Amino acid sequence: MHMKFVSYEYTHGPRFGAVIGNDIIDLSDAGSSLRAVLATGPLGNLQAVASKRKPTVALDHVVLLQVIPDTARVICIGRNYHDHAKEMGGEAPANPNLFMRTAQSLVGHRQSIVAPSASTDYDYEGELAFVIGKGGRHIPQERALSHVAGYTCFLDGSIRDFQKHSFTAGKNFDSSGACGPWLVPASEVPDPQNLMLTTRINGEVVQQANTGEMIFSVAALITYISTFTHLEPGDVIATGTPAGVGAGRKPPKWLKPGDKVEVEIERIGVLANTVISEPNV
């Protein structure tokens, strides 16, 4: 039974559950959040609970949140595909190029992403992300994948003019990126380095690559990141974007209100978001 996990809101605040077909089996009594449950053991435990229950609500009736809404950290990798490093005017990095995003900068599937009023240079970056299930420090590469709970799609929305003078600001405008639609257990993704990734804007393909083209694999990233920090269950790690971003085009292609952005990854699904103007405060 193919089971995916979501964080969502439906009548009583944030909840989480398993998706089967177009329905959600609520699992919120298993812990305070999906992140909290990951800290207590593997996703297989949740799958066992869900398999004994009936669906509680239709997927279309809920607001989907980013996969781990209470994540303590979102760690992102820049320039992790050869062709993207080239289009951004640089060589392939010798080491992973890391930066952080806040949870506040991300929304879930089908939620609006916000084009900031302070800039027109709003860019899209479709990415594969993974969520840590088993924490650890100094994790060797050959064991690294056993620390992954599952995989999801990620939109690393970037405000390019701000990024030039402040990388942190350019990558962290509120509701500028997205993560979802759900968490697919690692057991369903035998090889994270062989997945087709496609980004579409209004139905037009703007990025397409295989995750095998990454400079640093998922396993290599886990080893590198765990060298300096103890990875924790619920940490979200986004693995970088392939070529085709707006900033790399002539003329540049920026996101504007009304645009529909889709990040589709083989075996995982489609993360879809619509761009809106920043509301007047």
N, C-alpha and C positions, 0 to 999 in steps of 0.2 A: 504494500500500500504506500503510494507516494504521498508523503506528508510534509507540509511546509509550515513554518511557524511565523506568526504575526503578532505585533503589538498594535492595539487598536483602541478606539473609544466608542462606547455604545451605552448610552443612558448613564451609567454610573462611573464616569471617569476612566482612566487608563486601565486596560485589561490585556491579556495575551491569550493566544490559543493556537490550535492547529487548523490548517486549511486542508479540506478534502473537497476536491471539485470546486463548487462555488459556495461552499458553506464553511463556517467556522465552528469548531468544537471548543467551547470556552474551557480554559485550564487555569483561570486566575486563582483558584483555591489552592493551587500547587505551590504558590509563593507570591512574593510581592511584585515581582516582575520577571520577564524572561531572563534578564541579566542575573537576578537573584537565584533563579533555578539553575542557570548554567554553573554558578559557583558551587552548587551542591552535587553535581554529577553530570554524566553525559546526556545528550539529547535523547538517547535511546530510552531513558527512564520516562521522559515525557511522552514519547511515542507509545510506550506501553500503556500509560494512563489513557491517552486519547483513543487508543484502539478499542477501549471498552465503553466509550461514550457515544452519545448521539449528537449531531450538530445542534447548535443553539441559535445561530443567527446567520443570515445570508451575508456573504462577503460584500455585496453591494449596499448593504444597509448600515455599514459602519464607516467611521473615519479611520483610515490606516495611518498609523504613526510611523516614524522612522523605526527601523527594525529593533534597535536597542535605544529607546528614547532617553533612558537614564544612564547611558554610557558615560564612564568617567573620562574616556579619551577617544578621540578620533585622530588616528595617525595616518597621514597621507604621504605618498611617494611622488615626487616630481620627476619628470624626464626619465621615465622607466621603459620607454619604447625607443628603439634606435631612430625610427623615422620621425618621431615627435621631437626628440632632442635636436635633430637636424633642422626641422622646420622652425624651431624656436631659436635657431642660430647658435648652436653649440655642439660640442662633441658629446659622445655618450659618457656619462659620469663614471668615475672609477669606483665610487662608493654610492650607496643609496642616498638620495637627496630628500631628506624628510622635512615635513612641516606639520603643524597641528591645526585641526579645525575644532571649533566649539560645537557642542550638541545644538546650541541655539541657532547655528548657521544652517541647520538641515531640517527638512520636512519629510513627510512620508509620501508614498505613492498616491497619485491623484490629488495631492494638495498643491496649492499655488506656490510657485517660486516667484520671488520679488525682484523686479528690475529696479535697482536703486535710483533715486532721483539725483544723486550726486555724480552719476557717471552714465555714459552711454556704452562704455566698453565692457559689456556683460557677455562673458564667454562661456561656452559649454565644454565639459570634458567628461565623456562616458568612461566608466571604470568598473572593474571587478573589485568587490570588497569582500573581506572575510571577517568573521567574528571569532575571537579567542574563546575556547571552551575550557581548556585546562591551562591554568597559569604556569609560569615558570621563568627562570632566569638562566642565561648561558645555555640555551637550548641548541643541541647539535642539529645540523641540517638533516641528517638521516631520520631523526625523530620528530622534526618540526611539524609535519602535517598532522601528527596525532594530537596536536594542541589546538587544531581548528575545529570549532563546533559546526560551522557551516558558512555558506557563501551567499552573497546578495549583490544587487546592482547599486551603483553609486554615481551620482552626478556631482562632479566637483565644479560648481559654478564659480567663476573667477571674475573679479573686477580688475581688468588688466591695467588701467592707468594707476589705480591705487597700489596694485601689486608692485609696480616699478619703484615706488618710494617706501612702501611698507607691505612686505609679503603677508604679514599677519592680517592687516586690514583687508587687503585684496582678496584673501581667501575666506574671510569670516563675516561678510555682510549678513545680517539676519535673514534667514529663509532664502539664501541664495543657492543652496545646494539641496540634494535629496538622497535618501538611502531607502531601498526597498525593492520590490514590494514586500518581500518576505525573506525568511532565512531558510535556505535549502540545506538540509543536513549534509555534512561532509561525506557521509557514506554514499550519497547519491551523485557525488562529483568525484569519480575515481582519479581524474587528472586535471587539476586546476590550470595546468599549462597547455591545455588543448581545448579551449572554448572559443567559439566565434563571438566577438563583441561588435555590436552595431549601434551607432547613434543616429537617430533621425530627427530632423526638424521639419515639422509640418509634412511628414511622410517622406521627405527627401533624405537619402542616406548621406551623411556628412563624415562619418568615421566608420571604418570597418577593418578589423584586424583579428588575428588569432592571439590568445593570451600567451601562446608559445613564443611570441616575438618580444616578450618582456626581457629587459636586460637582467633584472634581479627577480628570480622566481619567488613564489609565495614562501617556499621553505627557506630560501636565502634571506628574505626579508625578516622572517621570524627570528632567525639566528642573529642577524645584525641588530634588530631592535632589542632583543633580549640580552644583548651584550651590555646595554647601558641602563635598562629598566626591567623590573620584574613585570612581565605581562600578566594581566588579570583577566578572569572571565568577564566577557562583555566588552572588552576593548574592540573597537572597530578599526580595521586597517584597510585603507584604500590603496590599490596597487599601481596607480598611474594610468595615464591615458595615451592612446595611440595618436598618430598624425590625423590632421583634418580639423583641428580646432579653428575657431574664428580668427584668432590672432595670427595664425600662420597663412591666412589666405590674402590674396591681393585682388580687390580691396578686402579689408577684414570683414568678417560676417559676425555681427553682434546679435545677441538675443534681444527681442523687443516684445512689448506686451501683446498678448494674443498668440504668441508662438507656442506650439505644442512640442515638447522635447521628450523623446523616448530613448531609453538606454536598454537595449535587449542583449541578453547574454544566454547563449545556448545552455540548456539544462537548468537554467535558473528562472528566466521569465523576463517581463518587460516592466521597467520603472517609467511611468509616464507622469509628466508634470506640465502645467500650463503657466506661462509667464504672465504676471500682472504688474501694473504700475505700483510703485510704492504708495500706500495710502497716505493721504494728507492727514497729518496729526492735528 
